[in-house]
Amino acid sequence: MKERPFLSTKEVAQFLDITEKMVYSLVSEKGLPATKITGKWLFPLRYVEQWLEENIINVPRSAKLQPSDGLLVISGSHDLLLDKTIAMFNRTQNDCLAVFGNVGSLGGIQSLGKNLCHLAASHLLQEDDNEYNFDFIYREMGGEQAVVVNFCRREQGFIVPKNNPKHFKDISDLKTKDFILANRGESTGTRHLLDRSLTQAGIDPKDIKGYDSFYQSHLDVAIAVLSGRADIALAIHPVADLLGLDFIPLRWERYDLLISKARFFEKGIQVFLNMLNEPPFQNDAQKLKGYDISRSGKIIFPKHNDPSDKE
């Protein structure tokens, strides 16, 4: 059949290998694209092909997300420096737009496993209390399916009002003093860190006022403390400095970018990763407290022999 921009009923029946009667049924019941001119049905070939693609079931994962040339999708854990880096990417790239989905570290890894994003940002602490993210990649994605690139190291701690009016010292105070907590969602690395820390301190979360609260970002919990809706929150250092709040350190953590091995060398991804080695990114990091970018842009996994990669 000679290819034309529009097909007749007979031609589209041949194209789909069905009867002409079935063609009419697909138009009325399944939305087969068609137009009627001078009493005859015509079917635009490109829309018929698109309709076929949209009705495919069991689509392979690799077909769900377009290459990162025009749109770079990042999902996972919220971070102020990442926000700035995405904004810088969008200012400097004319042929690609970066967007961020704040779904927490675990949500980011799950999105990457479902091929719904190009990059996932995560800082999930493992059971060994040392490494980050690897166990969760195996659990959610099955095997060595991701390249892990360090974005930064950052300091997590407890944010309290200026001058620390309730004299918070460390996490054990949550057991003995009356604090209202501003908490993060269950899929976030910060909530994961809090829960591990509470378990290690022998504290039952049910005894903490506000434990069941949910705030979307580090900045949101900091604003809750600033406004007096909460007395304390676990968050990253720069948000405390930004809002003039006090900060009691808990630990430094590794905050990584995870990329599917199959997509690692796509243009948009490589442009974004290369920015981590450039002066504008370094200048942004230096303006914020609580960041260490000495390993930014380095591949953490697969492992390679680089002495500077030791924690």
N, C-alpha and C positions, 0 to 999 in steps of 0.2 A: 504494500500500500504506500503510495507516494505521500510523503509527509506534508501536511498543509496546516496553517494556523487554526483552521476550524474543520471539524469532522461532521459528516452527516450521521443520522441515526444508524444507518447500515455500517458505516465505517467505524464508529465508536463501538458497535457490537462486535465487529471483527477484531478491533484493537483489544477489547476486554475478553474476547472469546466467550461471548454470551449471546442469547437471542435478543432480537430487537424489543420484544415484549419485556424482557428483564431490564433493558435500558430504561424504559419508561418507569418501571418500578423503582430503580435506583435514583432517578430524578426526583420522584415524589417522596420516597421513604428514606433515602440515604444521603440526599443532598448532592448528587452528582451534578457538577457545574454545567449549565446549559442556558441557551437563549433561544427565543422563538421569534423568527422574522418571516413575514409573509406566509405564516401558517406552517413553516418547517422548523424543526428543532436543529440547532447547530451547537456543537460542543467544542469549546476552545481547548486545543490539545494541551497547552502548558498547564491549564487549570485541572484538566483531567489527570495529568501526571501528578500534580501536586495533591489532588484529592486521593489518589492511590497511596502516595507516601504517608499522608496523614492518617490513613486507615490501616496501616501496617501494625500488626500486633507482635509482641515479643521483640521489640526493637533492640538491637545490640547496644550495649552501653556507649560504645564509641560514637554512635550516631546521634546521641541526645544533645550534645553540646558542640557548637561550631568552633573552629579554630580561633585562637586568641588574637587574630589580626585586627579585627574591628572592635571587639568587645572583650575586655578582660574581666572575668568574674572572680572575685575574691570573697571567701566566706570564712566564718570562724570567730575567733576571739577578738574583742575590741581592744584597740590600743591607740593612744594619742599620736605616737610617732608614725604608726601605720596610716592614720588619717591624713597626716601631713604629706606622707609619701604618695598616697593615692592622689591627693590634690596636686602635688607637683607633677606627677605623671600626666594628669589630665591637662595641665597648663602647657606642657612641653610636647605632647604628642598630638598631632593633627589628624592622624588616621586611626586612632584607637582610643576608646573610652574605658576607664576602669570603674567598676561599681563594687560595692561592698555589702555583704549580707551578714548582719550581726546575729549569728545563731549559736555562739559559744564554741569552745574548742572541739568538743565532741561532735556538735552539729556540723562543724566545718569538715572534720574527717569523714563523717558519714556522707556529706554532700560530695566530697571528692570521690569516695567509693562508688557513688551513684552517677558519677560523671556530670554533676550539676554545677561544678565550678572548675576554674583553672588552677587556682591556688587556695590552700586552706591554711589559716593561721591558728596555731595551737601551742598551749603550754601545759599539757597534762602531765603531772608528776606521776612517775611509776612507783610500784610497790617498794623498790629498792631505795626510795627516798633520794635518788641521785639523778638518774636519767629521766628524759622527757619524751613522750609521744610514741616511741617505737612500739611498745606493747599494744597501744591502742590502734596503731596502723595495722598490725597483724590481726588484731581482733575484729576490726571493722572492715578491712579491705582484703584480708586473706593473703598473707605472704608479703614478699618484698616488692610491693607494687608502687612505691613512692620514692621520690628523691626528696631528702630533707635538707633545706638550706636555712642557716640561722639568719633571722632578721635582727635580733638583738638579745642581750641579756637585760633584765629589768628588775627593779627592786619592788617586792610586794611587802605590804605592812598594814598596820591598822591606822585609819584616819580618825582623828578626834577633833573636837572644836579647839580653836586657838587657846593656848595656855593650858590645855588638858584639864578642864575644871573638875572632872571626876577622878583624876590622878590614875589613869590607866597605865599599867606597867607592862604586862604581858598577857598572853591568852588565858592564863589561870584566873585572872580577874573576872572573866566571864562567868566563872562558877561561883564566885563569892560576892560579887557586886551586882547592883541593879543597872544593867545597861540595855538600851534598846538598839538592836542591830538593824542595819540596812544590808540586805543580803542580795546575792546574785542568783541567777537561774541554775537549775540542776545540770545543764549541759556545759556550763562554763568551767574553765580551768581554775578560776578563782574560787568558785564554790567547792570544787574538788579539793583544792588546797585547804580551805577552811575546814571541811569535813574531816580530812586526814589529821589536821592539827588538833581539832577537838577530840578525836578518838585518842590520839597520843597523850592528850592532857587529861583524859578520863572524864570528859564533860559530855553530858547528854544534851543534844541540840534542843530537845523539847523544853529544857529549862531556860532557854535564852529567848527573851522577848524580841519579836521581830524576825526570828529565824525563818519563818515561813513567808516573809515578804519577798518581793521580786522586783529587782531593778535591772534595767536593760544594759547599762554600761558602767564603767568606772566613774565617769563624770556624774552619772545619775546618783550613785550612792554617796558621792562626795557632796553633792548639792543637798541630799537628804540630811547629812550631818550639819552642813552650813546653815540650813533653814531651821534646825532644831527638831525635825521629825525623827531623827535618830541620834544616838550618842556615839556610835562607832560603826565603822565599816572596814572590810578588808578590800584594799585597792592598791593600785600602783602609785609610786611616789609622786610622779609629776602632777597628778590631779590635786594632791594636797597642796603642793606648791602653787599651783594655778589659782586656787581659791583661798589661799592664806590660812590653811588648816595645819594642825600638828600631825606629825607622822612618826609612828613607832615601828621600826623595821621588823620584819619577820624573816624573810630570806630573799636571796637573789634567785631568779629563775631563768631558764632558757626559753625564749619565745621564737618559734620556728615557722617557716613557710614550707608546706608540703605540696609537692607537685607530682602528678601522675608521670611515671617514666615514659609513657607513650607520648606525652605532650611536652616534655621538658624543653625541647629545642624549638618550640613554636616562637614566632617573632615577638608577640606581645609579652610573653612570659620572660624571654631573655632580656628584653628592653627593661622590664620592671626590675629584674634581679641585678642587672648592671648598674642601675641607679644606686644600689646600696654601697657601691664602691666610689661614688662621686662626691665632690665637696658639698653640693647643696644638701644632700642627705646628712652628711656628717655635721654640717653647720646646724641643721634643725635639731639633731640629737644633742648637740652640746648646749643648746639653749634650754633644754629640759632636764630637770634633775631626775636621777634614778635610772639612767640608761648607760649600758656598756656596749659599744658597737665594735669592739676589737675583733669580733668574729663575724660581723655582719657580711652576708654574701658568700660565706664559706659553706661548702657542702659538708653536712654532718653525717649523712647517710646516702649512699653506701660509704662505708668507712674508707679512709685513705690515710697513709702515713704522713701526718703533718704534726710535728711536736707542739705547735701552737694551738692545736685543737683540744688539748687536755683541759678538763674543767678545773 
